[in-house]
Amino acid sequence: MAEALLYLGNNGPDDTFWRDGDPLNFRNDNQILCVNAEHICNYKKAPFNSDGLRDPGTLLEGFKKNTYKYKFERASSYETIRTTLLTGFQVVLNYIPKMIDGSKQAISINHYLSKGLRSPQHVIFGTTGNEFWYGGERTPKVQKIWDFIELNSPNLRVNNLVFPWGTDDYKVFLPIKVKDFTNADWRNYEASEVDKTDLKNPVTKKLRRFKITWQDLPGISGNVTQQNNILNFSKSVDIRKDNEFDLTTVLETKK
């Protein structure tokens, strides 16, 4: 299920400030699945092997393989093979720059590994002499990531369709469940209204072009107790299990 996170109360006198019902964030199904997959495949859950590297075949590697453009593998003491994952195209890189894809590229493998392995957060896989890693971000293959997760762990995508907002978010903001939408819709829904008459000095007239009058939503409208609970910032209120809303009907263009 997709979601919206609504601002509660007014942070200022006009729409250049956050206002009640302003949508701070929207998250569609793919974005929610991707964030939850990242948490499940976190590097902290993939301990180091005896060589101080990450083991291959883990959830962490499956995530990296489906979110990055290239796989880099040590080929020798000074050469690295870079494989484009979507095409299988390979090039050999070393410390001498060469023209590739319109730019000069080089890798000093020993320097790269020496520097990278010093970080406790590194995601370099394999064994000493057979190191490999991923790089060059691309649009994540979310469904492939989840195919891999479901095949190799008890985690199911059907149980990971809720965005993991922070505990305090439920006290000061209102997350609601909405019908799924595209990335293009997402950019539009979160858009501000900006006066670009002077391109060098654009002026934000409204932090958000749209708002949602949450007090009028089914399940909340007329329910004074629920409204008071939502506005009680000492309480965590999560209504996402109750209703799913259609953004095409509840989003209002600000006047």
KOLNU-369219 format. One record per residue (C-alpha): residue number from 0; chain; x, y, z. Coordinates in steps of 0.05 Angstrom, whole numbers. Layout:
NUM/A/X/Y/Z
...
This chain:
0/A/0/0/0
1/A/24/70/-16
2/A/26/124/37
3/A/25/199/51
4/A/53/233/113
5/A/14/295/132
6/A/36/355/173
7/A/-6/371/234
8/A/-18/442/257
9/A/10/506/228
10/A/83/525/230
11/A/70/597/207
12/A/18/646/182
13/A/17/628/108
14/A/34/575/56
15/A/108/592/56
16/A/108/553/122
17/A/85/482/135
18/A/10/483/144
19/A/-41/433/172
20/A/-54/378/121
21/A/9/392/79
22/A/36/326/53
23/A/109/323/74
24/A/123/258/38
25/A/90/208/-7
26/A/115/136/-16
27/A/88/89/-69
28/A/89/13/-64
29/A/156/6/-100
30/A/189/58/-56
31/A/163/25/8
32/A/185/-45/-15
33/A/254/-17/-33
34/A/264/16/35
35/A/242/-46/73
36/A/287/-89/29
37/A/346/-44/45
38/A/333/-53/119
39/A/328/-128/113
40/A/392/-131/70
41/A/431/-82/113
42/A/506/-91/116
43/A/502/-98/192
44/A/467/-164/181
45/A/523/-191/137
46/A/583/-202/183
47/A/655/-205/159
48/A/689/-270/141
49/A/758/-290/166
50/A/790/-246/111
51/A/752/-184/134
52/A/706/-186/73
53/A/632/-198/64
54/A/610/-268/42
55/A/579/-274/-27
56/A/509/-302/-36
57/A/480/-262/22
58/A/418/-218/23
59/A/466/-158/23
60/A/498/-181/-43
61/A/430/-195/-74
62/A/408/-124/-58
63/A/472/-93/-86
64/A/468/-135/-149
65/A/399/-107/-164
66/A/412/-35/-146
67/A/479/-22/-180
68/A/501/-17/-252
69/A/570/-50/-248
70/A/605/-108/-215
71/A/680/-98/-203
72/A/726/-158/-194
73/A/800/-163/-179
74/A/834/-195/-240
75/A/906/-189/-217
76/A/951/-148/-172
77/A/938/-86/-215
78/A/877/-102/-259
79/A/802/-98/-246
80/A/746/-126/-290
81/A/685/-82/-293
82/A/622/-117/-317
83/A/558/-80/-337
84/A/506/-123/-302
85/A/449/-111/-351
86/A/489/-128/-413
87/A/549/-169/-390
88/A/596/-121/-425
89/A/665/-122/-394
90/A/725/-76/-393
91/A/792/-84/-358
92/A/815/-25/-316
93/A/882/-11/-284
94/A/920/49/-257
95/A/931/78/-327
96/A/871/121/-348
97/A/836/99/-412
98/A/778/129/-450
99/A/713/91/-435
100/A/643/116/-447
101/A/669/185/-464
102/A/713/196/-402
103/A/780/173/-377
104/A/774/119/-324
105/A/824/81/-281
106/A/827/41/-217
107/A/888/28/-174
108/A/861/-36/-144
109/A/909/-41/-85
110/A/898/31/-65
111/A/822/24/-72
112/A/820/-39/-29
113/A/869/-14/22
114/A/826/48/33
115/A/759/13/28
116/A/774/-44/76
117/A/792/5/131
118/A/718/24/137
119/A/675/-20/183
120/A/617/-4/136
121/A/651/-30/72
122/A/612/-76/25
123/A/669/-112/-10
124/A/657/-186/-20
125/A/698/-249/-30
126/A/765/-272/-3
127/A/834/-241/-4
128/A/858/-241/-76
129/A/787/-252/-102
130/A/753/-188/-79
131/A/692/-159/-115
132/A/643/-102/-104
133/A/586/-64/-138
134/A/581/8/-160
135/A/547/58/-206
136/A/476/67/-181
137/A/416/53/-225
138/A/341/47/-215
139/A/332/-12/-166
140/A/300/-75/-193
141/A/253/-79/-134
142/A/214/-141/-154
143/A/278/-179/-169
144/A/306/-158/-101
145/A/244/-186/-68
146/A/246/-250/-110
147/A/316/-260/-82
148/A/296/-242/-10
149/A/236/-289/-10
150/A/277/-346/-40
151/A/333/-338/12
152/A/297/-316/76
153/A/230/-320/112
154/A/214/-247/94
155/A/154/-237/49
156/A/138/-174/8
157/A/65/-179/29
158/A/88/-165/101
159/A/131/-106/81
160/A/81/-58/49
161/A/82/-9/107
162/A/133/47/109
163/A/176/46/172
164/A/165/117/197
165/A/201/134/261
166/A/166/127/328
167/A/162/203/338
168/A/133/212/268
169/A/67/181/292
170/A/63/233/347
171/A/72/296/306
172/A/52/275/236
173/A/-5/233/207
174/A/12/175/161
175/A/-47/152/118
176/A/-55/94/69
177/A/-70/114/-3
178/A/-78/80/-70
179/A/-14/67/-107
180/A/14/120/-155
181/A/71/128/-204
182/A/138/163/-193
183/A/114/219/-239
184/A/53/228/-194
185/A/99/228/-133
186/A/140/286/-159
187/A/76/324/-175
188/A/44/311/-108
189/A/105/336/-69
190/A/115/397/-113
191/A/120/467/-85
192/A/93/530/-119
193/A/153/572/-140
194/A/154/640/-173
195/A/211/637/-224
196/A/201/706/-254
197/A/272/721/-232
198/A/308/657/-248
199/A/367/677/-206
200/A/323/689/-145
201/A/264/641/-147
202/A/212/653/-92
203/A/174/596/-59
204/A/102/618/-52
205/A/75/553/-24
206/A/115/496/6
207/A/63/448/-22
208/A/15/460/-80
209/A/-33/409/-51
210/A/-63/394/17
211/A/-107/341/49
212/A/-161/362/98
213/A/-150/302/143
214/A/-208/321/189
215/A/-256/306/132
216/A/-229/236/117
217/A/-275/176/129
218/A/-262/147/198
219/A/-238/214/224
220/A/-295/261/202
221/A/-343/271/260
222/A/-299/228/306
223/A/-278/280/358
224/A/-241/230/401
225/A/-199/207/342
226/A/-184/279/321
227/A/-163/296/392
228/A/-118/235/394
229/A/-85/254/328
230/A/-72/325/354
231/A/-45/299/421
232/A/29/299/406
233/A/44/255/466
234/A/7/198/432
235/A/28/154/374
236/A/-31/147/326
237/A/-29/101/265
238/A/-93/97/224
239/A/-64/63/163
240/A/-99/-3/177
241/A/-167/30/178
242/A/-177/61/109
243/A/-145/69/41
244/A/-156/136/7
245/A/-156/156/-66
246/A/-109/216/-76
247/A/-148/238/-137
248/A/-207/253/-91
249/A/-175/275/-25
250/A/-119/320/-52
251/A/-140/392/-57
252/A/-104/446/-96
253/A/-89/504/-51
254/A/-121/570/-68
